[in-house]
Every structure is written in structure tokens, then in C-alpha cells.
Amino acid sequence: MLQDNFMSFQRFRYAKWAIALLALCIALYVLDNPPLKPGGGTMLGYGLGTLGALLIVFLLLLGVRKRAYASRMGTLRGWLSAHVYLGLALAVVATLHCGFEFGWNVHTFAYALTMAVIISGIWGVALYLYHPSLMGDLLDGRTLDQIAQDLRDLDDRCRMLAQGRPPALLALIEESAAGQIFSKRRQRLTGRNRNCATARVLARLREVGDQADANANEIYTLQFRRLQQLKRIRSFVRLRTLTEIWLLFHVPMSIALLVALIAHIVSVFFYW
């Protein structure tokens, strides 16, 4: 629910801060009357540049705060809320700082990296908003190891029910038990396995359903439950894979942004 997520932390405290900050920056930009043209080399440009640099440093500190479990410097949810709203504000501050002037240089490269990090951050916001709660629903509050144990228990029950039955039935159960969660790595992105052994076994059991006895019918029910558990695991892995892919982009780009920011500042103060 909206009131429970980090976006609405303390009645949108940091959203209000970001809006107030942007209103001030835009007003100063509109009222500014530099001798030549707006840009990073004016007094306002230096001020906005300093503000932008401070915002970048603050945003990078979220990674430090996430690992400081005993920290008393605010809650992690509050830091995340500030990270999102001030990160969005940074897009406007950085654009005003450069005065909409771009070129093939380290300054525009730093700006481009800033925008890339912010855009990837928007992707991260979507992941954090929807995936944690969805992951909880998929796993019913249990770990992957616990669900894997459930699968093993279902397989053992099926084997017991298959005792004294035709060997072909036990072979189907073993085929299902030996099946992989994903037969190909790329299936982690879709959360589906079209070569699912349990699905194949269910189809075979369904074909003989009319002639089956009570034990065979119970095996079918257990195999159906097994397939539902597999679908939950696959959906969970898909969501976790998407989150890992996001981090693969967002974290290195954030580090690259810090390096580009330092290069930008050094070039301004030592070569201009």
C-alpha cells in the first residue's frame, strides 16, 4: 500500500524537500541575468554545480548507509526516500547548471552519466516498489530452501504411493523429480521453462486419469502441487534476476559518475 512504501515516507517529506529545492533553483535561473549567457561558468552556474556535486555525494552515501546496520543516522527507508526524490531533483539541477549547453567534452560526459544513473534509478524504483511485496507473495514468507524441501517431500510421498504400482509410474515420478528449475539460463528472464519435466509428467498422468485408481489420482494431485511450487520459484528467480541486472548497471555507472564528477571539477578549476 502507498502509505507503507518508501515513496511516501513521513507524508512525502523528501518529495516536498525536492519540490522546494527545484522551485528555488528554477526561480534563481529565471531571474539570473549573466553578462553573456547562462552556464556553468556564471556565479549561479557555480552555485548550482556545487549543489549538484553535493547531491551526487549524498546519493552515493546510500550504499554506505545500507551496510551500516547499527547506524543511528535515520532509517534506511528514509534514506531510500531521500535518495529517490533528491535523485530526480538532480536531473533538473544538473541541466540548469550547464545552462542547456552541451559538447564533446568531459563536462557533457559527466552530465550524460548523471542522466544515465538517474534513468537506471527510475528502473530501480519500479523494482523496489513492486518486486519485494511480489516476492513475498510468491514465497508465502518462506525461503527458497524451505520450498525446495517441500518439493523433496512431495517426491517422497509420490514414491511411497507408487510402491507396488507398474514401474512406468515410478519412472514418471523420478523423471519429474530429476527435472531442472530452468533448462536454459536465459529462462531466468522469462520465469518459464517450456521443457519442464513435471509439466510433461502431469500431461502423461492426465492421459491415464480415467483408468487410474485412488493412489494414481493422489500422485497426480501431488504432481500438480509440485508444478505450482516450481512456478512460484521460477517467478521469484525471474524477479531476483531482473534486480541483479539492474544493480549490474546502476552501481558501476554510479562509480563512473563519481570519477567523471572529479574530472569535471578538476578541469574547471585547473584548466579553465
C-alpha positions in Angstrom: 0.0 0.0 0.0 1.1 3.6 -0.7 1.3 4.5 3.0 3.7 1.6 3.6 6.3 2.2 1.0 9.4 4.4 1.0 8.0 6.8 -1.6 5.5 8.2 0.9 7.9 8.2 3.9 6.7 10.6 6.6 3.9 12.0 4.4 6.2 12.6 1.4 8.8 14.6 3.4 11.6 14.3 0.9 9.3 14.9 -2.1 8.4 18.2 -0.5 12.0 19.0 0.1 12.9 18.2 -3.6 10.0 20.3 -4.9 11.0 23.2 -2.7 14.7 22.9 -3.9 13.6 22.8 -7.5 11.3 25.8 -7.1 14.2 27.8 -5.7 16.7 26.7 -8.4 14.3 27.4 -11.2 13.4 30.8 -9.8 17.1 31.7 -9.5 17.7 30.5 -13.0 14.8 32.5 -14.5 15.8 35.7 -12.5 19.5 35.4 -13.3 20.9 37.9 -15.8 24.5 36.8 -16.6 26.7 39.1 -18.8 26.9 36.6 -21.6 24.7 33.5 -21.3 23.7 31.1 -18.6 26.0 28.2 -18.0 28.4 26.5 -15.5 30.8 29.4 -15.6 28.5 32.0 -14.1 28.1 32.7 -10.4 24.7 30.9 -10.4 26.3 28.1 -12.5 29.0 27.6 -9.9 26.3 27.5 -7.2 24.2 25.0 -9.0 27.2 22.9 -9.8 28.2 22.8 -6.1 24.7 21.8 -5.2 24.7 19.1 -7.8 28.0 17.7 -6.6 26.8 17.6 -3.0 23.6 15.8 -4.2 25.7 13.2 -6.0 27.9 12.6 -3.0 24.8 12.3 -0.8 23.1 9.9 -3.2 26.3 7.7 -3.3 26.2 7.5 0.5 23.1 5.3 0.4 25.4 2.4 -0.4 27.3 3.1 2.8 24.2 3.6 4.9 22.8 0.2 3.7 25.8 -1.6 5.1 25.8 0.4 8.4 23.3 -1.8 10.2 23.9 -0.1 13.6 23.8 3.4 12.2 21.5 5.9 14.0 21.6 8.4 11.1 18.0 7.9 10.1 16.1 4.8 8.9 17.1 3.0 5.8 13.6 3.7 4.4 14.1 7.4 5.0 17.4 7.4 3.2 15.9 5.5 0.3 13.1 8.0 0.0 15.5 10.9 0.0 17.7 9.1 -2.5 14.8 8.8 -4.9 13.4 12.3 -4.7 16.7 14.2 -4.5 18.0 12.0 -7.3 15.1 13.1 -9.5 15.8 16.7 -8.5 19.4 16.3 -9.5 18.3 15.9 -13.1 16.9 19.4 -13.1 19.8 20.9 -11.1 22.4 19.4 -13.4 20.6 20.7 -16.5 20.3 24.2 -15.1 23.9 24.1 -14.1 25.1 23.5 -17.6 22.7 26.1 -19.0 21.5 23.7 -21.7 24.9 23.9 -23.3 26.4 20.6 -24.4 29.5 19.5 -26.3 32.1 16.7 -26.8 33.9 17.2 -23.5 34.3 15.8 -20.0 31.6 18.2 -18.8 28.9 16.8 -21.1 30.1 13.3 -20.4 29.6 13.9 -16.6 26.1 15.2 -17.4 25.3 12.2 -19.6 26.4 9.8 -16.9 24.3 11.7 -14.4 21.2 11.3 -16.6 22.0 7.6 -17.2 22.3 6.9 -13.5 19.0 8.7 -12.8 17.2 6.8 -15.6 18.6 3.5 -14.2 17.5 4.7 -10.8 13.9 5.0 -12.1 14.1 1.4 -13.2 15.3 0.6 -9.6 12.4 2.4 -8.1 10.0 0.2 -10.0 11.8 -2.8 -8.8 11.8 -1.8 -5.2 8.2 -0.7 -5.3 6.7 -3.8 -6.8 9.1 -6.7 -6.5 9.7 -7.0 -2.8 6.0 -7.4 -2.0 5.5 -9.6 -5.0 8.4 -11.8 -3.9 6.8 -12.1 -0.5 3.5 -13.2 -2.0 5.3 -15.7 -4.3 7.2 -17.4 -1.5 4.5 -17.1 1.2 7.1 -15.8 3.7 9.3 -18.9 3.2 12.8 -19.2 1.9 13.8 -20.9 -1.3 15.4 -23.7 0.7 12.1 -24.4 2.5 10.2 -24.6 -0.7 12.9 -26.9 -2.2 12.4 -29.1 0.8 8.6 -29.1 0.1 9.4 -30.4 -3.4 11.5 -33.2 -2.0 8.7 -34.1 0.4 6.2 -34.3 -2.4 8.6 -36.5 -4.4 9.0 -38.9 -1.4 5.2 -39.1 -1.0 4.8 -39.9 -4.7 7.4 -42.7 -4.4 5.6 -44.2 -1.5 2.2 -44.1 -3.3 3.9 -45.7 -6.4 5.1 -48.8 -4.4 3.6 -51.9 -6.0 2.4 -50.0 -9.0 3.7 -50.5 -12.6 7.4 -49.5 -13.0 6.4 -46.9 -15.6 4.6 -44.9 -12.9 7.7 -44.8 -10.7 9.7 -43.8 -13.8 7.4 -40.8 -14.3 7.9 -39.7 -10.7 11.6 -40.0 -11.0 11.6 -38.1 -14.3 9.6 -35.3 -12.6 12.0 -35.2 -9.5 15.1 -35.1 -11.7 13.7 -32.1 -13.7 15.6 -28.8 -13.5 14.1 -25.5 -12.4 15.4 -24.0 -15.7 16.8 -25.9 -18.5 18.5 -22.8 -20.0 20.0 -19.7 -18.3 18.0 -17.3 -20.4 14.8 -18.7 -19.0 15.6 -16.8 -15.8 14.5 -13.7 -17.6 11.1 -15.1 -18.5 10.4 -17.2 -15.4 9.2 -20.1 -17.7 10.6 -23.5 -18.7 8.9 -24.9 -21.7 10.8 -28.2 -21.2 9.5 -28.7 -17.6 9.7 -32.3 -16.7 6.9 -32.0 -14.1 4.5 -30.5 -16.7 5.3 -33.4 -19.1 4.6 -35.9 -16.3 1.3 -34.3 -15.5 0.2 -34.5 -19.1 1.1 -38.2 -19.2 -0.8 -38.8 -15.9 -3.8 -36.9 -17.2 -4.0 -39.2 -20.2 -4.5 -42.2 -18.0 -6.6 -40.4 -15.4 -9.8 -42.2 -16.3 -8.3 -45.6 -15.7 -6.3 -44.6 -12.6 -7.0 -45.8 -9.0 -7.0 -43.6 -5.9 -3.2 -43.8 -5.5 -2.6 -42.7 -9.0 -5.1 -39.8 -8.6 -3.3 -38.7 -5.5 0.0 -38.8 -7.3 -1.5 -36.6 -10.0 -2.6 -34.1 -7.3 0.8 -34.1 -5.7 2.5 -33.6 -9.0 0.1 -30.7 -9.7 1.2 -29.1 -6.4 4.8 -29.7 -7.4 4.3 -27.8 -10.6 2.7 -24.9 -8.8 5.6 -24.7 -6.4 8.0 -24.7 -9.4 6.1 -21.8 -11.0 6.5 -19.8 -7.8 10.2 -20.5 -7.7 10.6 -19.5 -11.3 8.7 -16.3 -10.9 10.8 -15.4 -7.8 14.1 -16.2 -9.6 12.9 -14.0 -12.6 12.3 -11.0 -10.3 15.6 -11.5 -8.5 17.4 -11.8 -11.8 15.9 -8.5 -13.0 17.1 -6.9 -9.8 20.6 -8.3 -10.2 20.7 -7.0 -13.8 19.7 -3.5 -12.6 22.5 -3.5 -10.0 24.9 -4.6 -12.7 24.2 -1.3 -14.5 23.4 1.1 -11.7 26.3 0.5 -9.3 29.2 0.7 -11.9 27.6 3.7 -13.6 27.4 5.4 -10.2 31.1 4.8 -9.6 31.9 6.1 -13.1 29.8 9.2 -12.4 31.9 9.9 -9.3 35.1 9.6 -11.3 33.6 11.9 -14.1 32.5 14.4 -11.5 36.0 14.6 -10.1 37.4 15.0 -13.6 34.8 17.7 -14.3 35.7 19.7 -11.1 39.4 19.4 -11.7 39.2 20.5 -15.3 37.1 23.5 -14.3 39.3 24.8 -11.5 42.7 24.0 -13.0 42.3 24.3 -16.8 39.7 27.0 -17.2 
